[in-house]
Amino acid sequence: MPSAWREDYGPESTRRPIARLRYVKARREGSLYWRDRHSKFHVYDQTPPTPSIRDLLEEVEADPISIFWG
């Protein structure tokens, strides 16, 4: 279980989506989106659409511009 982000909130953790993957079947490619502070998703333009979901997940994990993990 994830730990709490604030000690004074007790043992409860917070869950919020940090990314969205969208697959377009007609083009056979997926795109990556990032979430802003208002929970609105925007196209992540640092990596092009790709047929490889793994590439998109690796981009989220690497987070080279600190947009997903801060």
C-alpha positions as CSV (number, residue, x, y, z in Angstrom):
1,M,0.0,0.0,0.0
2,P,1.3,3.5,-0.8
3,S,2.3,5.6,2.1
4,A,0.4,8.8,3.0
5,W,1.7,12.0,1.4
6,R,1.2,13.9,4.6
7,E,1.8,12.5,8.1
8,D,-1.0,14.5,9.7
9,Y,-3.5,12.7,7.3
10,G,-2.8,9.4,9.0
11,P,-2.3,6.1,7.1
12,E,-4.6,6.9,4.2
13,S,-3.0,7.4,0.8
14,T,-4.2,9.6,-2.1
15,R,-4.7,8.3,-5.6
16,R,-4.8,10.5,-8.7
17,P,-4.0,9.6,-12.3
18,I,-0.8,11.1,-13.6
19,A,-0.9,10.0,-17.2
20,R,-3.3,8.7,-19.8
21,L,-2.6,6.5,-22.7
22,R,-4.9,6.7,-25.7
23,Y,-4.8,4.1,-28.5
24,V,-6.2,4.9,-32.0
25,K,-7.1,1.6,-33.6
26,A,-7.4,3.0,-37.1
27,R,-3.8,4.3,-37.0
28,R,-2.5,1.5,-34.7
29,E,-0.7,3.9,-32.4
30,G,-0.9,5.2,-28.9
31,S,-0.4,8.7,-27.6
32,L,0.6,9.9,-24.1
33,Y,-1.3,12.6,-22.1
34,W,-0.3,14.4,-18.9
35,R,-2.7,15.8,-16.2
36,D,-2.6,19.4,-15.0
37,R,-3.5,20.6,-11.6
38,H,-7.1,21.0,-12.6
39,S,-7.3,17.3,-13.6
40,K,-7.4,18.1,-17.3
41,F,-5.4,16.0,-19.7
42,H,-3.1,17.4,-22.4
43,V,-1.2,15.8,-25.2
44,Y,2.4,15.1,-24.1
45,D,4.4,16.3,-27.1
46,Q,7.8,15.2,-26.0
47,T,7.4,11.8,-27.6
48,P,5.5,11.0,-30.8
49,P,2.6,8.6,-31.1
50,T,3.8,5.0,-31.3
51,P,2.5,1.5,-31.7
52,S,4.6,0.6,-28.6
53,I,2.7,1.0,-25.4
54,R,5.9,0.0,-23.6
55,D,7.7,3.1,-25.1
56,L,5.0,5.4,-23.6
57,L,5.1,3.7,-20.2
58,E,8.9,4.0,-20.2
59,E,8.6,7.8,-21.0
60,V,6.3,8.2,-18.0
61,E,8.7,6.3,-15.8
62,A,11.7,8.3,-17.0
63,D,9.8,11.6,-16.8
64,P,12.6,13.7,-18.4
65,I,10.8,17.0,-17.9
66,S,9.3,16.3,-14.5
67,I,5.7,16.6,-15.7
68,F,4.4,13.3,-14.4
69,W,6.2,12.7,-11.1
70,G,7.1,16.3,-10.3
